[in-house]
Amino acid sequence: MARLFDDSSLATAAHILTKGPVARADIARSLELSPATLTRLVRPLLSRSLVHETSSGMSPTGMGRPTQLLEVPADEHSFVGINLTGSDIHVVHTNTHAEILDALTQPIPSTDVSQCAAEIRHLISTVAPGATAAAISLGGRVDGTVVRSSRFLGWDNIDLARELDLTIPLTVINDVSGLTMLELWFGLGRNCEDFLIITVGAGIGHGMVHGLRAVRSPLRGLGMTAHIPLAGAHGVCQYGHIGCANGALTVPAVISRARSGRAIVDDDGRPASADELIALAQDGDQASQRAIREFATNLAVYVQTVASAALVRDVVLDGEGVCLLETPWADNFQRELTSFSRPDDPHIRVHQRSGSFDRWAQGAATAAIVQWLVDSTLAQ
């Protein structure tokens, strides 16, 4: 039996949130609870209005007679999720099911903490003035509400809760951990108990889910697979490694390889972005086409390596770099996914996401929702 929490009260509330509207019989069956135990667990959730009974209807399984269904209402609470990059602040306002109600992106005024905090407070009051709780995600190591280190922002040991001084609860989370929570609670995790999420963008990151539990480690936020060697890869990372994931897969690395090839005859500093890389490839630029093709091959090797080490076959791909896979010059990706597998190995199933920054912010909002659910369920 896999469930989101060991605690039966939390497991019940989480199951209703992620599967609802759902019949009591289905909850009891999924969580292996007796009807009497489930009734005892649901009663305080109903009394606190955390969970509502809907009008009679069929359960999502379609089995049995019409019955009262339980759900966590979507619109009685709302949440704000914020993703910080080195250049922008991405904000989403969501309901309790992490569905985006509103979104806004604003250039970061400065990486100065006080200026950034002032802008975040302003954006929260603008986009989600009545939010129940907020969460911030960013690249780097996070400990509670303290950012221990973030190379993208140049922050070390910054307590964001103290800097922001919000009147609503605040959660701070590593950005890949936030995306992992989004997939676990409201994405692939609804149908799959074991999977990886791999993000490709300014950096390389991954999150692991086993038995509906996100794997927690003191090494979170360190990008532990960012510098693993990739068979056949070239490129040099910031530490001088040749052929590691960071030097082969990050968007800056791929752009740099195309730019260096073009510079031999046309040193115009292009491409400067992933969009420009794709545009040049569409115009017939062979260096850009080759850079994308190499990216697809190297990403397939990376996915195989990390998925095999994690003992999973389902992989979610996200991050701004996934747009390169949608081009004709990345049509080798699926084929290369089996380049180091045995003939009888189960195939890797890749679930590609949009790579939008709204999703990073949506992952932060999910962290706020989960913390609210925990606090509300355990409240006396």
Secondary structure, DSSP 8 states (H G I E B T S, - for coil): ---S-SSHHHHHHHHHHHH-SEEHHHHHHHHT--HHHHHHHHHHHHHTTSSEE-SSB--TT--SS-B-EEE--SSS-EEEEEEE-SSEEEEEEEETT--EEEEEEEE-S-S-HHHHHHHHHHHHHHH-TT-SEEEEEESSEEETTEEEEETTTTEEEEEHHHHH--SS-EEEEEHHHHHHHHHHHHSGGGT-SSEEEEEESSSEEEEEEETTEE---TTTTS-TTTT-B-TT---B-TT--BSBHHHHHSHHHHHHHHHHHHTTT--S----SHHHHHHHHHTT-HHHHHHHHHHHHHHHHHHHHHHHHHT-SEEEEESGGGGGGGSGGGTTHHHHTTTT--TTS---EEEE----HHHHHHHHHHHHHHHHHHHHHH--
